């Protein structure tokens, strides 16, 4: 395929060198003690390529130690292909499709995809959304079925997702147990800056928001926009997520829903980047993270 013509998509050593340049722009960093500038590359027949020794803690390491790629038997250039595929597919890529394209088993492709989603997880957010003069749209959606839940009218038996989307900015999505004021108050206080214009529909669980900064549209009256008051941005995000869920993944378990939300948030938040730049950013996210098959 044309997108895989680069050497790091075809050769594991070229992929390793590319990953070293991505994770170690200023030289090797020991994942065991954090030492920089005092490591030695081990060469010779007794050592496989890419092995380094830390002269402080005396331990050996490669660029994949301390990352989601650690202890993987998949060749590194295949990992690069997998990351690119998941980063460049707007509505995601199923494990079945990945296993056919990469030539690995379905179980391996499934585990690889979850490790890549772990790399996409942005973790703690350093900054709040919005601010003076900015707008954040908030909405909720329902998907799948909670295991063991009694099915009846309404969304009580479904998984609940709340998303905060800043116009021309980022999206943050959360899998929550309940959609109510008790859940939303601390979430919005933590992730949305003061003096932000917050836009929602007229659901009762948003009634507590300050009237001077809270604007609503009445969907029951088929009102979807009034001047610049609308929730079309967050609903557009949900549209992509639902198309990925229904058309690509078909079913997402409650236990893994948060990981898939990380995936869709990541692609949305990097939508202005090229597919390759998005791939490089995801590769940077592998550092300092581990995910075992048992933990999936």
N, C-alpha and C positions, 0 to 999 in steps of 0.2 A: 504494500500500500504506500502511496506517495508520501503520507505524513510520517512514515517510519523509515525514511531514507537516511536520516542522520545516523552517524556511527554509534551513538549511545543507545539507539533503538535496536541495533543489530549485534553488538558485541559487548559482552559483560565487562571487559576491562575498560572499554571506552565509557561505559555507563558508570563504572566505579570512579573513574577520573572526573567525570562530569559531576557526580554526587559529591566528591571531595571538594570540588570548586564551589559547589552550592552551599554545603554545610560548613566548610572550613575556608572562607575567603582569605583569612589571614594566617592560614597554616593549621596543622593538625591540633585538635583539642582532645585531651584524654577524657573519655566519658566516665572514668572511675574517680578521678580526683580533680578534674577541671584544669589540669596543668596545660599551659600553652607555651610554645617556644622552647620546650625542653624534651622533645621526643625524637626518636630515631626510627627511620624506616628500615625494617628488617628485610634483607635481600638474600638471595642464594637458594639452593635447591631445597633446603629444609623448610622454607617459609613460602606460603602461597602469596601471590601479589596483594599488595595493599595492607599488609600487617605492619603495625607500628608498635614501638615500645616506649612507655612513659619512663623517663629517667628519674622521676620523683617517686612514684608509687611502684615502679618496676613491673607493672602489669602490661600485657599486650592487648591490642585492640585494632579494629578496623573501623571504617567510616559507618558501618551499619550497627555497631554495638551501641546500645542505648537508644535505639530507634525502633519503629514498628517493623522494620525489615530484619531485625536481629533474629538469628537462628532460622531464618527462612532458607529452604533448599531451592527456591525458585531463583533462577539466574537474574542478575540485576537488570539486564536489558529488558527482560520480560516484565519486571516490576515497572520499569519506565513506560512500557507500552500500556500496562494496565492503568497507571496513573493518568496518562494522557487520555485514554478512552473515557474514563470516568469524569475527567475535567472538561472534556470537549463535548460531551453529550448533554444537551440542555435539559433533557427530561430523564437523565440517568441511563444506566446500562445494566441489564439484568445479569445475574451470575451465569445463566445459561448462555447468553450471547457472548459474554466474556470468555467462558470456557471453550466455546467453539472458535473464537477468533485467536485466542492465545495458545490453544493446544494443551491446556491443562484440564484436570478433572473439574467437575462441577463443584465438589466440596472445596477444592483449592481456590477456585475462582471466587466462591462465596466468602471464604476467609480473607482472601486478598482484598476484596471490595470493602469489607468491614475494617480492615487495617487502614485502607486509604481514607475511609470516612473518619477514622480516629485522627489521622493526620490533618484532615480538613477542620477538625474541631478547634475553634478559635479560643476556647477556654475562657478565662476571666477577661472581661471587657474593660480595657483601660479608661475608656471615655463613655459618657452617656450620649444617647441620641438626642438630636434636636438642639435647642438653645434659643436665645432671643431671635425672633424673626423666622425661625424654622418650624416645619410642620412634620409631625409624626402621625401616621394613620395606624389605628389599632383595630383588629378584628379577630374573630375566632372561626374555626372550622371543625368539622367532625369527620372522622375517617375510621374505617375498620370496626371491629367489634371487640370489646373487652372480654377476655376469656371468663366464662362462667356468669356473665351478666345476663339478666333477664331482658329479653327483647320486647320493647313496647314503644308506643309512639313517643317521638322526641329523640333527643340525642343522649339520653342517660346511659345507654348501653354501648355508646361509641367512644373511641379515643378523642380527647379534646386537645386542640392545638390553638395556641394564641400567638399571633405574630405582630411585631411592632416594625413598621417600615417607615423610615425617614425618606421623604421625597428627595430624589436625587442623591440618596445616601444608602445606608445599609439596612438589612433586614435581620431581625433576631426572632427566632421561633422557639416556643417552649411547649413541651408535652405536659399538660397539667391534669390533675385529678378532677378538679371542678372548675367551672367558669362562673365565678361570683366575685363580689367585692373583696372578700377576704383573700382570695388568690391574686386578684389584679392590683390591689392597692400597693403591696410591697414590691411587686414586679415593676409597675410603672414608676414608682418612686426611685427604684434602683437604676433603671435603664433609661429613663427620660429626664432630661435636664429641666430645671425650673424655667418658667416663662416660655415654654414650648407650646405652640398651637397643636392641640390634640384633636384628631377627627375620628369619629366612630359612627356607627349606626345608633338607633335609639333604644338599644337593649337596656333593660333596667339595671344591669350590673355596672353600667358606666355613669349612673346618675350622681354618684358622689364626686365626680370630677368638678373642679372649679368652673363656674359658669363663664367667667371672663376669658378662659383659655380653652374651653371645650366646645366644639362645634359638631353638629350632628346632621345626618341626612336620614330621611324617613323612607326606608325601603318598603314598608308596608303600603305607603301611599305612592309607590313607584317613583319616588324621588331619588335620583342617583347622583345628581350634582346640582349645586346652587352656588353660582359664581365659582370660587375655588374650593368650596367645601364639598369634599367627596372622599370616598374610601376606595376609589378605583385602583389606586396603586397597590394597596395591600391585597385587594381582590385579584389583581393581575398576578401577584406573586402566588396566591393560592391556586390560580388557574394552572400555572405551570406545575406546581406541586401535585395537584390532583391528576393532571395528565400523565405525570411521571408515575404516580401511584397506580392509576387505573390502566394505563397503556403499557407501562414498562415493567413495574414490579408486581402489579396485580394484587398483592397482599403484603402488608407489613405488620409484623407482630408488635404487640404493645411494648415488649421488652426492647425492641430495636428501633422504635419510632424516633427516639431522640437522635440516633445516629444518622438516619435518613434526613432528618431536619437539618443536621449539621451540613450534610451534602448539598441540599438545596439552598441553604443560606450562603454557603461558601461560593457556589457558582453565581448566585445573585450578586453578592458583594464584590465579586471580581468580574462582573459582566463587561466592564470597559477594557479589560485586558485581552490580549490575544490568547488563543488556546495554549500556546507554548509557555507564555508568561504565567498563565494560571497553573499550568503543570509545575513549573519551577517553584511557585509559591506553595503548592501542596507538598512538594518534596522538602521544602524547608520545614514544613510542619511535622515531619516524621521524627524530628529530634526530641529526645527527652520523653518519649512515649513508648509504652509496651502494651500489646494486646495479645493474649494467648487465646487459643481455640476454646479453652475451658471458660474463659471470661466472656465469650461472645453469647 
